[in-house]
């Protein structure tokens, strides 16, 4: 079960954003055999997380190395990892599968991938891009059924799909405290996307705080200005807050920090469709999913149909508290109780069995030059895995790179919205 004469299993985690680093690092711990060692890598790019963002994930691992895709493949070959966890978008997973297949180490690693949260869009596209990994983790029984149906529906091998759970659930069960009344709104970078919709949510949050002056109301932000997450945030709530009529009430605060720690003192979690809702449900924290902007695939709140959580600001203003449907919770892998402790047993056993094999077969993704000749070349070209590895950056180059990122983020958050508005005149 332990490669290389009983040495500790070496696990490499490659992520492309703060949320995927959180998922990948915690997944590696959940599925690896005892005594494993985890080394982290983050892809250099638009969403490369800052030190602050990494610290707030709660992964509790050494800071990951920032690398290009080509440099990561070199590290896998030279440092002889036994397990590789790919916490990436689908296209990047497919590019890494291609690169790992071409790297040809003496013994290829076990390759694991999955999703950081709710899979509410691009189900078939994302799954087929991930096909070929040894283990494709599903975060619930519902996801496992959907994943297998997609693979079997196109004639692909579905045996890699393994039911597990979100690795960052847990924490103390909800316990109301005398005199405490805290509402947390979990913001998302791109849901909703428009300035008008985000301004609406902020206005309703402020109105709720004003009408409940003894309630602590917190707007949980994902990033600070200039930082990026998995998705581009064109209209940060920090900037919209200055436009709220009458300014923000004193009992409404904008906060950052680790979501798990914030849930320790949350009495009502409100969101449009954030994965934070699943964390809250698992702890038994009262949870509300807003319908104010509709129940739409673009918002992701359609995932909560049947959950019993869908409601509106009007109802919450009047004191309504949704009650979750127990069967829905169980099917989504977020039901409270001891079952979560066994959620990763199957994945851990699958990885252990693969590590025990004398040799692993070649990676066999669904997408190949034969099955997707008009799609795959473009994906591989965008990731430029054949590009030479640049030299390690010195202080000047690092400063220039950070400045370039700042210019890009300014363009996304300030310039692009202005150009779009001008185009609508």
C-alpha positions in Angstrom: 0.0 0.0 0.0 2.9 2.4 0.5 5.1 2.8 -2.5 8.9 2.9 -2.5 9.6 0.4 0.3 7.2 1.7 2.9 8.1 5.4 2.6 5.3 7.9 3.2 3.0 8.5 0.3 3.8 11.8 -1.5 0.8 13.8 -2.6 0.9 16.8 -4.9 -2.0 19.3 -5.0 -2.3 21.7 -8.0 -4.9 24.4 -7.7 -5.7 27.5 -9.7 -7.5 29.7 -7.1 -8.1 30.1 -3.4 -11.3 28.0 -3.2 -9.8 25.2 -5.3 -6.7 25.2 -3.1 -9.0 24.8 -0.1 -10.8 21.9 -1.8 -7.6 20.2 -3.1 -5.6 20.5 0.1 -8.4 19.2 2.3 -9.3 16.4 -0.1 -5.7 15.2 -0.2 -5.8 14.8 3.6 -9.2 13.0 3.5 -8.3 10.4 0.8 -4.6 9.7 1.5 -3.3 6.8 3.6 -1.8 7.5 7.1 1.6 9.1 7.1 1.2 10.9 3.8 3.0 14.1 2.9 1.3 16.9 0.9 3.1 19.4 -1.3 1.1 22.3 -2.7 1.3 24.1 -6.0 -0.8 27.0 -7.4 -0.9 27.8 -11.1 0.5 31.2 -12.0 -2.4 33.1 -13.6 -5.2 35.6 -13.3 -6.7 34.0 -10.1 -3.4 33.2 -8.3 -4.3 33.7 -4.6 -2.5 36.0 -2.3 -1.0 35.0 1.0 -4.0 36.4 2.9 -6.5 34.4 0.7 -4.5 31.2 1.3 -4.4 31.7 5.0 -8.2 32.2 5.1 -8.9 28.8 3.4 -8.1 27.0 6.7 -6.1 24.3 4.8 -3.4 24.5 7.5 -0.6 23.5 5.1 2.7 25.1 4.1 2.3 27.8 1.5 2.0 26.3 -2.0 4.6 26.9 -4.7 3.6 29.2 -7.6 4.3 27.4 -10.9 3.4 27.2 -14.5 1.8 24.1 -15.9 5.0 22.9 -17.5 6.9 23.4 -14.2 4.4 21.4 -12.3 4.8 18.5 -14.7 8.5 18.7 -14.3 8.1 18.6 -10.5 5.9 15.5 -10.7 8.4 13.7 -12.9 11.5 14.8 -10.8 10.0 14.6 -7.3 8.2 11.2 -7.8 4.8 12.0 -6.4 2.5 9.0 -5.7 -0.8 10.9 -5.9 -1.7 14.1 -7.8 -4.9 16.0 -6.9 -6.0 18.4 -9.6 -8.1 21.1 -8.2 -8.6 23.0 -11.4 -11.2 24.1 -14.0 -12.1 21.4 -16.5 -10.0 22.6 -19.4 -6.9 22.8 -17.2 -7.6 19.3 -15.8 -7.7 18.0 -19.4 -4.4 19.7 -20.2 -2.7 18.3 -17.1 -4.0 14.8 -18.0 -2.4 15.2 -21.4 0.8 16.5 -19.8 1.0 13.7 -17.2 0.4 11.1 -20.0 3.3 12.5 -21.9 5.7 13.0 -18.9 6.2 9.2 -18.7 7.7 8.9 -15.2 8.9 5.5 -14.0 5.6 5.0 -12.3 2.8 7.4 -13.0 0.9 8.9 -10.0 -2.7 8.2 -9.1 -4.7 11.2 -10.5 -7.6 12.5 -8.5 -9.9 15.4 -9.4 -13.4 16.7 -8.7 -15.4 19.9 -8.0 -15.0 22.5 -5.3 -18.8 22.9 -4.7 -22.2 22.8 -6.3 -22.1 21.7 -9.9 -24.8 23.9 -11.4 -23.6 24.6 -14.9 -21.6 23.0 -17.7 -22.1 19.5 -16.2 -21.4 17.5 -19.4 -18.5 19.8 -20.6 -16.8 19.9 -17.2 -17.2 16.1 -16.6 -15.9 15.1 -20.0 -12.9 17.3 -19.6 -12.1 15.6 -16.3 -12.6 12.1 -17.7 -9.4 10.0 -17.7 -8.5 10.7 -14.1 -8.2 7.6 -11.9 -10.7 9.1 -9.4 -13.4 11.7 -10.1 -14.9 12.6 -6.8 -18.6 13.4 -6.5 -19.6 15.5 -3.5 -22.9 13.7 -2.9 -25.0 10.7 -3.9 -26.9 13.0 -6.2 -23.7 14.1 -8.0 -22.5 10.6 -8.3 -25.6 9.6 -10.1 -25.4 12.6 -12.4 -21.7 12.0 -13.2 -22.1 8.3 -14.0 -25.1 9.1 -16.2 -23.1 11.6 -18.3 -20.1 9.2 -18.7 -22.3 6.2 -19.5 -24.4 8.3 -21.8 -21.5 9.0 -24.1 -20.1 5.5 -23.9 -17.2 6.5 -21.5 -16.0 4.4 -18.6 -17.7 5.6 -15.4 -15.8 3.5 -12.9 -13.6 6.5 -11.8 -16.6 8.2 -10.3 -16.5 7.8 -6.5 -19.0 9.2 -4.1 -17.5 11.3 -1.3 -18.5 14.7 0.2 -17.2 18.3 0.4 -14.0 18.1 2.4 -14.5 21.3 4.3 -17.7 20.4 6.1 -17.6 19.9 9.9 -17.2 22.3 12.8 -19.3 22.6 15.9 -23.1 22.1 15.5 -25.1 25.2 15.7 -25.8 26.3 19.3 -27.9 29.4 19.8 -26.3 31.7 22.4 -28.4 33.9 24.8 -28.5 37.5 23.5 -26.8 36.7 20.2 -28.6 37.3 16.9 -26.3 37.3 13.9 -27.3 37.2 10.3 -24.5 36.5 7.7 -24.9 37.2 4.0 -22.4 35.0 2.1 -21.4 37.0 -1.0 -20.2 35.4 -4.2 -17.8 37.0 -6.8 -20.0 36.4 -9.9 -23.5 35.5 -8.6 -25.3 37.7 -9.3 -23.2 39.3 -12.0 -24.8 42.6 -12.9 -24.2 45.8 -11.0 -28.0 46.4 -10.6 -28.6 43.0 -9.1 -25.7 43.3 -6.6 -26.8 46.8 -5.6 -30.3 45.4 -5.0 -29.0 42.7 -2.7 -26.9 45.2 -0.8 -29.8 47.6 -0.4 -32.1 44.9 0.9 -29.4 43.8 3.3 -29.0 47.3 4.6 -32.8 47.7 4.9 -33.0 44.5 6.9 -30.3 45.7 9.2 -32.1 49.0 9.8 -35.4 47.3 10.5 -33.7 44.9 13.0 -31.3 47.3 14.9 -30.5 44.7 17.6 -29.4 42.1 15.1 -25.7 41.9 14.0 -25.7 41.8 10.2 -22.5 40.7 8.4 -21.7 40.8 4.7 -19.1 38.1 4.3 -16.8 39.0 1.4 -14.6 36.6 -0.6 -11.8 39.0 -1.5 -10.4 42.4 -0.9 -10.1 45.0 -3.7 -7.3 43.9 -6.1 -7.6 40.2 -5.2 -9.2 37.6 -7.5 -11.0 34.4 -6.7 -12.2 31.5 -8.9 -14.5 33.9 -10.7 -14.0 37.5 -11.8 -15.8 40.0 -9.6 -16.5 43.1 -11.7 -18.6 44.9 -9.1 -17.2 44.3 -5.6 -19.7 45.0 -2.7 -17.0 47.1 -1.0 -17.3 49.7 -3.8 -21.1 49.4 -4.1 -21.4 50.0 -0.3 -20.6 53.7 -0.7 -23.6 54.1 -3.0 -26.2 52.9 -0.5 -28.7 55.6 0.3 -28.2 56.9 3.8 -24.9 54.9 4.1 -24.8 51.5 5.8 -26.5 51.2 9.2 -24.1 50.7 12.2 -25.2 47.1 12.8 -24.1 46.1 9.3 -20.4 45.3 8.7 -18.4 44.0 5.8 -16.1 41.2 7.0 -13.5 38.8 5.6 -12.1 35.7 7.3 -12.5 31.9 7.4 -16.1 30.9 6.8 -15.9 28.0 9.2 -15.0 30.4 12.1 -17.7 32.8 11.1 -20.3 30.0 11.1 -19.4 29.4 14.8 -21.4 32.5 15.7 -24.0 32.6 12.8 -27.7 32.3 13.6 -29.0 32.7 10.0 -27.0 32.2 6.8 -28.4 34.0 3.8 -27.1 33.6 0.2 -28.0 33.3 -3.4 -26.3 30.0 -4.0 -22.9 30.0 -2.2 -21.4 26.7 -1.1 -21.4 28.3 2.4 -25.1 27.3 2.5 -24.0 23.6 2.4 -21.5 24.3 5.2 -24.2 25.9 7.3 -26.7 23.1 6.7 -24.2 20.5 7.8 -23.8 22.3 11.1 -27.6 22.9 11.5 -27.3 26.6 11.1 -30.6 28.1 9.8 -30.1 28.8 6.2 -32.0 30.8 3.5 -31.5 30.8 -0.3 -32.9 33.9 -1.9 -35.4 33.9 -4.8 -35.6 37.7 -5.2 -33.7 37.6 -8.5 -35.6 34.5 -9.7 -34.8 30.8 -9.4 -32.4 30.5 -12.4 -29.6 28.3 -13.7 -27.5 31.3 -14.1 -27.7 32.0 -10.4 -27.2 28.5 -9.3 -30.1 28.6 -6.8 -32.0 26.1 -8.9 -29.8 23.6 -7.2 -31.8 24.2 -4.0 -35.2 23.3 -5.5 -36.7 20.8 -3.1 -34.4 21.8 -0.3 -37.1 23.8 1.6 -34.6 26.7 1.8 -35.9 29.0 -1.0 -37.3 32.3 0.3 -37.2 36.0 -0.2 -36.0 39.1 1.6 -39.6 40.1 2.3 -40.2 36.8 4.1 -37.0 37.1 6.0 -37.8 40.7 7.0 -41.1 39.3 8.5 -39.3 36.7 10.6 -39.6 33.6 8.4 -37.0 30.9 8.9 -36.8 28.1 6.2 -36.8 24.5 7.4 -34.5 22.2 5.3 -35.9 19.0 3.8 -34.1 16.0 5.5 -34.2 13.8 2.4 -32.8 16.5 0.2 -30.0 17.1 2.7 -29.1 13.5 2.8 -29.0 13.2 -1.0 -26.7 16.2 -1.2 -24.3 14.9 1.4 -24.8 17.6 3.9 -27.0 16.0 6.5 -25.7 16.5 10.1 -24.5 13.4 11.9 -21.8 10.7 12.0 -22.3 9.7 8.4 -19.9 12.4 7.2 -17.0 10.7 9.0 -17.5 7.7 6.6 -18.0 9.9 3.5 -14.4 9.5 2.2 -14.0 5.8 3.0 -14.7 4.7 -0.6 -12.3 7.2 -2.1 -9.6 6.4 0.4 -10.0 2.7 -0.4 -9.9 3.4 -4.1 -6.6 5.4 -3.9 -5.1 2.7 -1.6 -6.0 0.0 -4.1 -4.5 1.9 -7.0 -1.3 2.6 -5.0 -1.0 -1.1 -4.4 -1.0 -2.0 -8.1 2.4 -2.9 -9.5 1.8 -0.6 -12.4 -1.0 1.7 -13.5 -2.5 1.6 -17.0 -2.0 4.6 -19.3 -4.4 7.5 -18.7 -7.3 7.2 -21.1 -9.4 10.4 -21.3 -12.6 10.5 -23.3 -11.4 13.5 -25.3 -8.7 12.6 -27.7 -7.6 13.8 -31.2 -9.9 11.2 -32.6 -13.1 11.9 -30.5 -12.8 15.8 -30.3 -10.4 16.9 -33.1 -12.1 20.3 -33.3 -12.1 21.0 -29.5 -9.1 19.4 -27.8 -6.3 21.1 -29.8 -7.6 24.5 -28.7 -7.7 23.5 -25.0 -4.1 22.2 -25.1 -2.9 25.2 -27.0 -4.3 27.6 -24.5 -2.3 26.0 -21.7 1.0 25.9 -23.7 2.4 22.9 -21.9 5.2 22.6 -24.4 6.4 26.2 -23.7 9.9 26.4 -22.1 9.9 27.0 -18.4 10.9 30.6 -17.7 13.7 31.3 -15.2 12.8 31.9 -11.5 11.7 35.5 -11.2 13.9 38.0 -9.3 12.6 40.8 -7.1 12.2 43.2 -10.1 10.3 40.7 -12.2 8.1 39.7 -9.3 7.2 43.4 -8.7 6.5 43.9 -12.4 4.3 40.8 -12.4 2.3 42.0 -9.4 1.9 45.4 -11.1 0.7 43.7 -14.3 -1.9 41.8 -12.3 -3.0 45.0 -10.7 -3.5 46.6 -14.1 -5.5 43.5 -15.2 -7.7 43.6 -12.2 -8.3 47.3 -12.5 -9.3 46.7 -16.1 -11.8 44.0 -15.2 -13.3 45.8 -12.2 -13.3 49.4 -13.4 -12.6 49.9 -17.1 -14.6 47.0 -18.6 -17.9 47.9 -16.9 -17.5 51.5 -18.2 -16.9 50.3 -21.8 -19.9 48.1 -21.6 -22.1 50.9 -20.4 -20.9 53.2 -23.2 -21.7 50.5 -25.7 -25.3 50.5 -24.5 -25.8 54.2 -25.2 
